[in-house]
C-alpha cells in the first residue's frame, strides 16, 4: 500500500446555481470567486504536501479537459486527468478514480474531494486527512461530517452513531436536505452536514461498489482497463463507461455499506452552492455588503445592506435596497433575493428553454489555444476579439459561408492561406476569402491579439471544417 494519500478530485459539475458567472462551458470550479485562484486550483494546492499526499487524480469530462490542464499549469501542478466520455454522476466517477489509483499505485488510500468546495483552514483539513488515514487503513470508508454553523436547508445531514475510535463514529443515517424546521432540529440533535468528501482504501471502495452495483462495477472496471491516452489525458473507454448507471456515490455505496464511518470536522467548509454562500464567504463592510471587483471601483453601495454584487466591467450601484444579489457579466445581469438559491435553479431551467446560449457559454469563450469574444454582430457580420497564447495555433480550417478579415493589434501572427504562409505584425491585416484553407498561429513570446471581422450569409460556429487540429477536434 502506498504511504501517501492519493487525492481524487471530482471536477465535472456545471454549477448552475451561480449563474450567470457559472455556465456549462466554464462552471464555478474554474472561476476566481474569492481571489486570484479558482476553487479547483485551491483544492489542488490543499493537497500538495508530498509528505502526506501523492500525485492527484482528476476526473472530469472532455469539455473541461483543457481548462483543467491550463489551470494546473498556471500553478505549476501536475496530475493524472481522467476523462469521462459521458456523465454518470459521482458513483461511477469515484469508482473510476479508485480503479485508476489501484492500477497506478497498488491499493492506496484515497481522499475523494469536490473541486468546487471551499475550505478556510487548510492545516486543519490536512490534519483530518492524516487522522482519517488510520481508519481508512483499517477498512473504514470515512466521510467528513461538518459540524453545522446554522440550520442549513441546502445540505444533506448525517446522524452519527456509536463511537468506534478517536473522533470517529458509526453512521446511523444519511438524511436528505431538510426544510427549515427539520434542519433546526437536526442541528439541535447533533447531526452533521454531509460534505460529500471522504477517505477510503481503493480496494475496499471498489469491492463495495461491485457488491451493490455489480453491472456498473463491471462497466467501470472495463472502462479503466480499456482506457487510452490522448494528448496526455487518460480517456476512459466510451462503450464500457456508458453502461454504468448514473447514480451518486452516496446512493451507490455510502448509504448501503456497513463500513461507513463519520469523522466530525470543523475547518471552514462550504460547497459554494449559491450566491448566498458566496456572500457568506466574502469580506463584508459594516452594512454587510460584499462586492467582487469592488476594489476596482465598479461596485458602489449607498443606503443598502446585506447585499452582494459581482461585476466584470460595468459600474453597478445599489441604492436603498437590502439582501440582494446582483451579478453583471458581458451578456447577462442577475438581480435576485440573496437567500433564494432554489429560485435561481428554477430560473436557469427556464433560461435553458428560452435562451439556452446564456446558460452554456460566456461571450468570452475559452479554447485550448486561447480565447475569443464576440464584440458586435448584426445581419451578415460579426466582430470578435481573438487572443492566441504563446505557441498556440488554431486548426487548419475553412468556412463555406463566411469570409474573415484579421487585424493584428498586439504581437505577431503567422497566417496560412491556401499554400501561402505570411507573417502579420501589429497594425497589419490579412483577408481570408470564403472557402480558403487557413490557419492562425502565434510564433511570438507574448500573447497575440487581433480583431476578426466576419462577413457572410451564415456566421455560426458550426461552419468550421477542421482539416488538421493539434487538439484532435477535426
PyMOL commands that set and color helices and strands:
alter all, ss='L'
color gray80, all
select helices_A, chain A and resi 16-18+28-30+39-46+62-74+89-105+122-137+180-188+202-212+214-225+238-242+249-254+275-281+294-296+341-354+357-360
alter helices_A, ss='H'
color red, helices_A
select strands_A, chain A and resi 5-10+56-61+79-84+109-114+118-119+141-147+157-165+168-175+192-201+228-230+233-235+260-265+269-270+290-292+299-302+308-311+316-319+324-328+333-337+364-367+370-378+381-388+396-398+402-410+413-417+420-424+429-432+438-441+448-456+465-468
alter strands_A, ss='S'
color yellow, strands_A
deselect
rebuild
show_as cartoon
